[in-house]
């Protein structure tokens, strides 16, 4: 999200902003909202309608939908393909951040690499920005668990040899494959709804802290994009157009200018690409390219990627005060537990600057702006 605020507007209020975000957005393992009670039927509507359900309930506006992949709803979702256990896990977790590497980050535009594209995205030097990273919570995790068993059986049934059981799969057109895609669409729609609701609470939090209305704050959604999903798309293979199932795991879409699946105001520049780093360094906004369509099925990486396991990070942080270290760098961090912050310490990740330079020089996405964190809430 972009804002109408500058870095200097935020600086003196960043601690209050982080505290209020943390109070307004439930975070951590098993976090849930006490003020949102979903019936079974209402949750089915969430799984079918995605972010549109959130907007209809007053969480954000119709303009937000124009800036979400697939307008916040994957077609073909069938709640009957989602187990009762998954539904139960998701019911209390809608509108929550969760744990692990999920975060809400308030930062600013430290550097602009392409003024023309940045202008189209509404970004300018020293502007305050917000990144939200979370997904389908326990519901999506349970859908995955449920279908791993289905896929293992399917692999045996269709005589697919697996070098590793984690590569379990089924033919896309098989009954098992179709059922999974229908369940996965439900999980994606839950994730779109979850982020849309958190976006709404981010706006409310800024209004609370700065005592300003939406017009003054100008907290507009630039883009919301998936990074763990399989999508049915058309691509050119050996000179011919083919319909493919494109799996993006830890990867994100990077569609080029003039692609029909990106918002009308971005047609001239390409799809916005978001590559977050760690809470101590920076994140990037890029745009998709024609080369990505030619070489990577319109895809680029989603983030910096870990260099330490969570266990290694805990070991490496022994005797250190990570929150204080970040505060010394001007970054205020609040997490649901000390353990989460330690597991997510900056050194646990590759340097996102190196990662982004690779995708930029490879031509599969183009750098637009560098965002530096000022305040972060973690699960």
Secondary structure in CASP SS format (residue, H / E / C, confidence):
PFRMAT SS
TARGET T0000
AUTHOR 0000-0000-0000
METHOD secondary structure of the structure
MODEL  1
X C 1.00
X E 1.00
X E 1.00
X E 1.00
X E 1.00
X E 1.00
X H 1.00
X H 1.00
X H 1.00
X H 1.00
X H 1.00
X C 1.00
X C 1.00
X H 1.00
X H 1.00
X H 1.00
X H 1.00
X H 1.00
X H 1.00
X H 1.00
X H 1.00
X H 1.00
X H 1.00
X H 1.00
X C 1.00
X C 1.00
X E 1.00
X C 1.00
X C 1.00
X C 1.00
X C 1.00
X C 1.00
X C 1.00
X C 1.00
X C 1.00
X C 1.00
X C 1.00
X C 1.00
X C 1.00
X H 1.00
X H 1.00
X H 1.00
X H 1.00
X H 1.00
X H 1.00
X H 1.00
X H 1.00
X H 1.00
X H 1.00
X C 1.00
X H 1.00
X H 1.00
X H 1.00
X H 1.00
X H 1.00
X H 1.00
X C 1.00
X C 1.00
X C 1.00
X C 1.00
X C 1.00
X H 1.00
X H 1.00
X H 1.00
X H 1.00
X C 1.00
X C 1.00
X E 1.00
X H 1.00
X H 1.00
X H 1.00
X H 1.00
X C 1.00
X C 1.00
X C 1.00
X C 1.00
X C 1.00
X C 1.00
X H 1.00
X H 1.00
X H 1.00
X C 1.00
X C 1.00
X H 1.00
X H 1.00
X H 1.00
X H 1.00
X H 1.00
X H 1.00
X H 1.00
X H 1.00
X C 1.00
X C 1.00
X C 1.00
X C 1.00
X C 1.00
X C 1.00
X E 1.00
X C 1.00
X C 1.00
X C 1.00
X C 1.00
X E 1.00
X E 1.00
X E 1.00
X E 1.00
X E 1.00
X E 1.00
X E 1.00
X E 1.00
X E 1.00
X E 1.00
X C 1.00
X C 1.00
X H 1.00
X H 1.00
X H 1.00
X H 1.00
X H 1.00
X H 1.00
X H 1.00
X C 1.00
X C 1.00
X C 1.00
X C 1.00
X C 1.00
X E 1.00
X E 1.00
X E 1.00
X E 1.00
X E 1.00
X E 1.00
X E 1.00
X C 1.00
X C 1.00
X C 1.00
X H 1.00
X H 1.00
X H 1.00
X H 1.00
X H 1.00
X H 1.00
X H 1.00
X H 1.00
X H 1.00
X H 1.00
X H 1.00
X H 1.00
X H 1.00
X H 1.00
X H 1.00
X H 1.00
X H 1.00
X H 1.00
X H 1.00
X H 1.00
X H 1.00
X C 1.00
X C 1.00
X C 1.00
X C 1.00
X C 1.00
X C 1.00
X C 1.00
X H 1.00
X H 1.00
X H 1.00
X C 1.00
X C 1.00
X C 1.00
X C 1.00
X C 1.00
X C 1.00
X C 1.00
X H 1.00
X H 1.00
X H 1.00
X H 1.00
X H 1.00
X H 1.00
X H 1.00
X H 1.00
X H 1.00
X H 1.00
X H 1.00
X H 1.00
X H 1.00
X H 1.00
X H 1.00
X H 1.00
X H 1.00
X H 1.00
X H 1.00
X H 1.00
X H 1.00
X H 1.00
X H 1.00
X H 1.00
X H 1.00
X H 1.00
X H 1.00
X H 1.00
X H 1.00
X H 1.00
X H 1.00
X H 1.00
X H 1.00
X H 1.00
X H 1.00
X H 1.00
X C 1.00
X C 1.00
X C 1.00
X H 1.00
X H 1.00
X H 1.00
X H 1.00
X C 1.00
X C 1.00
X E 1.00
X C 1.00
X C 1.00
X C 1.00
X E 1.00
X C 1.00
X C 1.00
X C 1.00
X E 1.00
X E 1.00
X E 1.00
X E 1.00
X E 1.00
X E 1.00
X E 1.00
X E 1.00
X E 1.00
X E 1.00
X C 1.00
X C 1.00
X E 1.00
X E 1.00
X E 1.00
X E 1.00
X E 1.00
X E 1.00
X E 1.00
X E 1.00
X E 1.00
X E 1.00
X C 1.00
X E 1.00
X E 1.00
X E 1.00
X C 1.00
X C 1.00
X C 1.00
X C 1.00
X C 1.00
X C 1.00
X C 1.00
X C 1.00
X C 1.00
X C 1.00
X H 1.00
X H 1.00
X H 1.00
X C 1.00
X C 1.00
X C 1.00
X C 1.00
X C 1.00
X E 1.00
X E 1.00
X E 1.00
X E 1.00
X E 1.00
X C 1.00
X C 1.00
X C 1.00
X C 1.00
X C 1.00
X C 1.00
X E 1.00
X E 1.00
X E 1.00
X E 1.00
X E 1.00
X E 1.00
X C 1.00
X H 1.00
X H 1.00
X H 1.00
X H 1.00
X H 1.00
X H 1.00
X C 1.00
X C 1.00
X C 1.00
X E 1.00
X E 1.00
X E 1.00
X C 1.00
X E 1.00
X C 1.00
X C 1.00
X E 1.00
X C 1.00
X C 1.00
X C 1.00
X H 1.00
X H 1.00
X H 1.00
X H 1.00
X H 1.00
X H 1.00
X H 1.00
X C 1.00
X C 1.00
X C 1.00
X C 1.00
X C 1.00
X H 1.00
X H 1.00
X H 1.00
X H 1.00
X H 1.00
X H 1.00
X H 1.00
X C 1.00
X C 1.00
X C 1.00
X E 1.00
X E 1.00
X E 1.00
X E 1.00
X C 1.00
X C 1.00
X H 1.00
X H 1.00
X H 1.00
X H 1.00
X H 1.00
X H 1.00
X C 1.00
X C 1.00
X H 1.00
X H 1.00
X H 1.00
X E 1.00
X C 1.00
X C 1.00
X H 1.00
X H 1.00
X H 1.00
X H 1.00
X H 1.00
X H 1.00
X H 1.00
X H 1.00
X H 1.00
X H 1.00
X H 1.00
X C 1.00
X C 1.00
X E 1.00
X E 1.00
X E 1.00
X E 1.00
X E 1.00
X E 1.00
X E 1.00
X E 1.00
X E 1.00
X E 1.00
X E 1.00
X E 1.00
X E 1.00
X E 1.00
X C 1.00
END
